[in-house]
Amino acid sequence: MPSRTYEITFVGQADTVARAEFDDCEVSVGPDISTLLRELPDQGALHWLIKRIADLGLELIDVSVVAPPADVRHETSSCQQLDSGQQTD
């Protein structure tokens, strides 16, 4: 299974401690939420990152997969179009 990039959002602004805890992630801070962006090799790594968030007492509000680069999406779309164009007897 190829690695995937995840965007994980939690309530509040990441303070100095949270930023240090997630120094292996790209951290974006908004007025009421913070978002982590990180490429992870598998589901186990995703669960580990979510556990780190929970251990800090942060309220998780969203986990999403970031779309792959455009060239990968195009290849997938082409395959889907070929499959849908085939007739079944």
Summary of the structure (lengths in Angstrom):
residues: 89
radius of gyration: 17.4
end to end distance: 33.0
largest distance: 62.5
contacts: 199
relative contact order: 0.22
helix: 39%
strand: 29%
